Amino acid sequence: MSGNIQLLSDTLAAAKAENRAALIAYLPAGFPTVDGGIEAVKAVFDGGADIVEVGLPHSDPVLDGPVIQSADDIALRGGVKIADVMRTVREAHEATGKPVLVMTYWNPIDRYGIERFTTELAEAGGAGCILPDLPVEESVEWREHAEKNGLATVFVVAPSSRDERLAKITAAGSGFVYAASLMGVTGTRTSVGLEAQELVRRTRATTELPVCVGLGVSNAEQAAEVAGFSDGVIVGSAFVKRMLEAPDAAAGVAAVRALAGELAEGVRKR
């Protein structure tokens, strides 16, 4: 069975045709439970997200700030496994027909096996993988298996990336480019800043792939700002924070659905 890279590309193209950015949400699998996490992903789609990244919880998430680290810790203490991540992808995609990616650090894939991981992700209906710590130079085997299985390989670029490096990264990637809006870890911020806009401009000069911006967006106003210069707005910590602060699981699901609705309005006000 082939994965859903085409669905991902079509979804981003459809948003562009509507003269707006796509809304991309992030939620970790297994948080607050595996079943609860699946319901949360369905809820953000229901609220207006175009694409969802399902995080594979990791004990040392170097890109993630304290909010996502807290959620990862809850998921890991609950015993979440890669099989649960695949189940989350499968059930969310089957329920909505929308593209679902996995965001993961490299070590779990390396231990699980590249062929096994890509095959299972494609069978689950996954659209691809975001790999923030896999160097392009060491990605050939992964990319071969991902391409064979119809999966996107999304790399992360940062403001510190030089133009030559940007070109190398974007040439190897597929689906879209994840532009980290600033140096540092994930988390909500009061402003996203001009660094992100400059990074998008520099990245677009190297590729025809959509460029989507993450790290820092937490409300509709910021979503509208980033949507003005990017192809997609990626929001993670704000969703996780709503769930962490909710008094119970049902309230958490309602909270992320509502936030998705607010952000979906934001990306349409570019």
C-alpha positions in Angstrom: 0.0 0.0 0.0 1.3 3.4 -0.9 1.4 6.4 1.5 -0.4 9.7 1.0 2.3 12.1 -0.2 0.0 13.1 -3.1 -2.8 13.9 -0.6 -0.4 16.1 1.3 0.6 18.0 -1.9 -3.0 18.3 -3.0 -4.0 19.7 0.3 -1.3 22.4 0.3 -2.2 23.2 -3.3 -5.9 23.5 -2.5 -5.1 26.0 0.3 -3.0 28.0 -2.1 -5.8 28.0 -4.6 -8.0 29.5 -1.9 -5.4 32.3 -1.4 -4.6 31.2 2.1 -2.0 29.3 4.1 -2.7 25.7 5.3 -3.2 25.2 9.0 -0.9 22.4 10.3 -1.4 21.2 13.8 0.9 19.1 16.0 -0.1 16.7 18.7 1.9 13.9 20.3 0.6 10.3 20.2 -0.4 8.8 23.5 -1.3 12.1 25.1 -3.1 12.1 27.5 -3.8 8.5 26.5 -3.6 6.7 23.1 -7.4 6.9 22.7 -7.5 10.4 24.0 -4.8 11.4 21.6 -6.7 10.0 18.7 -9.8 11.9 19.7 -7.7 15.1 19.9 -6.3 14.7 16.4 -9.8 14.2 15.0 -11.0 17.3 16.9 -8.3 19.6 15.5 -9.3 18.3 12.0 -12.9 19.0 12.8 -12.0 22.4 14.0 -10.4 23.4 10.7 -6.8 22.0 10.6 -5.8 20.9 7.1 -2.9 18.7 8.1 -1.8 17.1 11.4 1.6 16.1 12.5 1.5 13.2 15.1 4.5 13.4 17.4 6.4 10.2 18.3 7.1 10.9 22.0 10.8 10.9 22.8 12.8 11.0 26.0 15.2 13.6 24.8 13.2 15.9 22.4 15.9 18.4 21.6 13.7 20.7 19.4 10.8 20.7 21.8 10.2 23.1 24.7 8.8 22.4 28.2 5.1 22.1 27.1 5.6 19.4 24.6 8.2 17.7 26.8 5.5 17.5 29.5 3.1 15.8 27.1 5.8 13.4 25.9 6.6 12.5 29.5 2.9 11.7 30.1 2.7 9.6 26.9 6.0 7.7 27.7 4.9 7.0 31.3 1.7 5.6 29.8 3.7 3.2 27.8 3.2 4.6 24.3 4.8 2.5 21.5 5.4 3.0 17.8 2.5 0.8 17.2 0.3 3.3 19.0 1.7 6.1 16.8 0.8 4.1 13.7 -2.7 3.4 15.1 -3.1 7.2 15.8 -2.2 7.9 12.2 -4.5 5.2 10.8 -7.6 6.1 12.8 -7.2 9.9 12.3 -6.8 9.5 8.5 -9.6 7.0 8.2 -12.0 9.2 10.1 -11.2 12.4 8.2 -9.6 11.5 4.9 -7.0 14.2 5.6 -3.2 14.0 5.5 -1.4 12.9 8.7 2.4 12.9 9.1 4.6 11.7 11.9 7.2 14.0 13.5 10.0 12.0 15.1 13.6 12.1 16.0 15.8 9.7 14.2 16.8 7.3 16.9 13.4 5.5 17.3 13.3 4.9 13.5 16.9 3.7 13.5 16.1 1.1 16.2 12.8 0.1 14.7 14.1 -0.3 11.2 13.7 2.0 8.2 11.9 -0.5 6.0 9.6 -1.6 8.7 8.8 2.0 9.8 8.1 3.3 6.3 6.1 0.2 5.3 3.9 0.4 8.4 3.4 4.2 8.1 2.3 3.8 4.5 -0.1 1.0 5.4 -1.6 3.3 8.1 -2.3 5.9 5.5 0.4 8.3 6.6 1.5 11.1 4.3 5.2 11.3 5.4 7.6 12.1 8.1 9.2 15.2 9.6 12.7 14.4 10.7 14.3 17.4 12.5 17.6 15.8 13.5 18.4 13.6 10.5 21.2 15.2 8.5 20.6 15.3 4.7 23.9 13.6 4.1 22.8 10.5 6.1 19.2 10.4 4.7 19.7 8.5 1.5 18.5 5.1 2.7 15.5 6.7 4.5 14.5 8.7 1.4 14.7 5.6 -0.9 12.3 3.7 1.4 10.0 6.8 1.8 9.8 7.4 -1.9 9.1 3.7 -2.6 6.3 3.8 0.0 4.7 7.1 -1.2 5.8 9.1 1.8 7.1 12.7 2.1 10.4 13.5 3.7 10.1 16.9 5.4 13.3 18.5 6.6 13.7 21.4 8.9 15.5 24.6 8.0 16.5 27.4 10.4 17.6 31.0 10.3 21.1 29.9 10.8 21.1 27.8 7.6 23.2 29.4 4.9 21.9 29.6 1.4 24.1 26.8 0.1 22.8 24.6 3.0 19.2 25.6 2.3 19.6 24.5 -1.3 21.0 21.1 -0.3 18.2 20.5 2.2 15.4 21.5 0.0 16.7 19.5 -2.9 16.5 16.3 -0.8 13.1 17.0 0.8 9.6 16.4 -0.4 6.1 17.4 0.6 7.0 20.7 2.1 9.8 22.5 3.9 9.5 23.1 7.6 10.9 26.5 8.4 11.8 27.0 12.1 10.9 30.6 12.6 13.7 31.3 15.2 16.6 29.7 16.9 15.6 27.7 20.0 13.0 25.2 21.0 9.2 25.0 20.5 6.9 27.0 22.6 4.3 29.8 22.3 5.7 33.3 22.0 4.3 36.9 22.1 5.7 37.6 18.6 7.0 35.5 15.7 9.3 38.2 14.3 10.8 39.1 10.9 13.4 36.3 11.0 10.8 33.9 9.8 9.8 36.0 6.9 13.4 36.3 5.7 14.0 32.6 6.1 10.9 31.8 4.0 12.1 34.2 1.3 15.6 32.6 1.2 14.1 29.1 1.3 11.7 29.8 -1.6 14.7 30.9 -3.7 15.9 27.3 -3.6 12.8 25.3 -4.1 9.3 25.0 -5.6 8.1 23.1 -2.5 5.7 24.8 -0.1 7.4 26.5 2.8 5.5 26.1 6.1 6.5 28.0 9.3 6.5 26.6 12.8 7.8 27.4 16.3 6.0 30.2 18.2 2.5 30.6 16.7 -0.2 30.5 19.4 -3.2 32.6 18.3 -5.2 33.7 15.4 -3.4 37.1 15.0 0.0 35.4 14.8 -1.4 32.8 12.4 -2.6 35.6 10.2 0.8 37.3 10.3 2.7 34.1 9.3 0.1 33.2 6.7 0.9 36.4 5.0 4.3 35.2 3.9 4.2 31.4 4.1 2.4 28.4 2.6 1.5 26.8 5.9 1.3 27.8 9.6 2.4 25.0 12.0 1.1 25.1 15.6 2.0 22.6 18.3 2.7 23.9 21.8 -0.5 26.0 21.9 -2.6 22.9 21.3 -0.7 20.8 23.8 -1.0 23.6 26.4 -4.8 23.7 26.0 -4.9 20.0 26.7 -2.5 20.2 29.7 -4.6 23.0 31.2 -8.0 21.2 30.7 -9.7 19.8 33.8 -10.4 16.5 32.0 -9.9 14.7 28.7 -13.3 15.8 27.2 -12.6 19.4 28.0 -9.1 19.1 26.4 -10.6 17.7 23.2 -13.2 20.6 23.1 -10.4 23.1 23.8 -8.2 22.0 20.9 -11.2 21.9 18.5 -12.0 25.5 19.5 -8.3 26.6 19.0 -8.2 25.0 15.6 -11.3 27.0 14.6 -9.7 30.2 15.8 -6.4 29.5 13.9 -8.3 28.4 10.8 -9.9 31.8 10.7 -6.5 33.4 11.2 -4.9 31.7 8.2 -7.7 33.0 6.1 -7.0 36.6 7.1 -3.6 36.8 5.6 
